[in-house]
C-alpha cells in the first residue's frame, strides 16, 4: 500500500492554503494566481423586494469583503416609473444596520461602519430598462475602482438586476481609456443573476469577451428565490419556513433582522440575488478558484468563451447562443406549467445550490445572534486547518492520507468531521473509497481505473456543536499522475 508518508508514494503537495489559484476550468491548466481570502466586491441591484431581503444578509456578511460600491441600477422588471422602490430604497436597511453595528463589531472588527457603507452607495442607470447612455454616479464609481492601480486584487462585480450600469462604466473606459481595457479586464470577475436586460449581449460581450473575463450567469438562484418550495427538498424546507425564520432571524435579533421582508406568516420570501455574494464568502470550498468546483453560490460549467452557466442534466442539451434569463433558463422553465422536465432532473439541476441550505441558514442565524448577543453567548464558525497542502498528486492505486488535526473552534466547541467526495466537481466520475470518513484523519483510496489528468475532489466538512451548529470546509484536489 502506498501512503503519503511511504517511500513509494507520489503524493505531492503543489499549493498551500494561503496561495490560491484560479483555473480556466477543471480540465485545463493554471492561468492566474489570486488571493481569495478577502475579495473585493461591487454590487448593482434593482431594489426588488428580494433584493431588499438579500441586502439584509449581505450586510450581515459585510465583514467578509472590501465593499467598493453598492449601486442601484435598473432591470427588465424595475426602473424609474415601473415598480420602482425609490432611489433611496436602501436607507431604511442601512439605518437598521447602524443600530446593530456596535454589537456586530464585538464579533468581528472588520464590519464596515454605517458611514462607510453610505459613502459607497450610488445611483446608477435607472431611467429605463437597459439604459446605458448616461454617465451616472454609479457608473463613475465602477470606473474609478477599475482604473485604480494601487490594489491588484480581483473585483467581483455582481448584477442583482440588469447589467446596464456595469455596461455604461465599461463603455466609458473603452471610450476614454482604451489602452486600459486589458488591465481592467484582468481585474474583473462577473456574477450575474440572469441577464436582466440586454446590455451584456448587446455591449459587454461583443466588446470585452476577447479579454477572457470570468463570467458566471446563474439560473440556480431559483432554489432560494420565490419558488423555493418547488425546489428545496422536503427535509431542507424547515430552514425556510416561518417557525424557523421567526425564531432564528425575524424576532428578537435587532433592527436589521426585523427589517427582513419575509412573508406575513414568517416564511422565507426570496433571496434570488444572494448567490452572487454567497459565491464570494470564503468558507473553505475554494469555489472562487473555479466556478465548476461549486460552493454556497452554486456550481457552474464553462459553456462559451470564459462564461459559466448552470449544468443542465439533459443529454444533448444545447445552451442558447444569447441571453440566459427567465425566458430560457432551464431551471426557471422547468418550474413552469407544462414543462417536460422530470423531478429527478430538477433535483440534480438545483442540488449545487440547495445542498448547502442547512449550513447556510444556520450561518445566517448565527449572524443574526451577532446583532444582539455578546461574543461569549453567540456561536462562531470552526477554522478548518489541514496538515498538508490542499492540492495533491497521486497515482492510481495509491492511498492518500489526509488530516485536519490542526482544526480549531474559537468557542471551544466539540467538532464533528465528515470527509466526502464532491463527484460532480472532479473529472474522475466514479466513486472513491474514503476510510475514516468521520474522523480527524481520513484516507482516500485512488481507484485503479483513474487516468492521468483526472481530478478527485474531497471535502473536509467540520461542524461544531454550538447553537446554531456552524460548518466550514477545506477542499482537497487530488490530481492523478503517471
Secondary structure, 3 states (H helix, E strand, C coil): CCCCCCCCCCCEEEECCCCCEEECCCCCCEEEECCCCCCEEEEEECCCHHHHHHHHHHHHCHHHCEEEEEEECCCCCCECCECCCCCCCCHHHHHHHHHHHHHHCCCCCCCCCHHHHHHCEEECCCCCCCCCCCCCHHHHHHHHHHHCCCCCCCEEEEECCCCHHHHHHHHHHHHHCHHHHHHHHHHEEEEEECCCCCHHHHHHHHHHHHHCCEEEEECHHHHHCCCHHHCCCCCCHHHCCHHHHHHHHHCCCHHHHHCCCCCCCCCCCCCCCCHHHHCCCCCCCCCCCCHHHCECCECEEEEECCEEEECCCCCCCCCCCCCCCCCCCHHHHHCCCCCCCCHHHHHHHHHHHHCCHHHHHHHHHHHHHHCCCCHHHCCCCEECCCCCCCEEEECCCCEEEEECCCCEECCCCCEEEEEEECHHHCCCCCCCEEECCCCCEEEEECCCCCCCCCEEEEEEEEEECCCCCCEEEEEEEEEECC
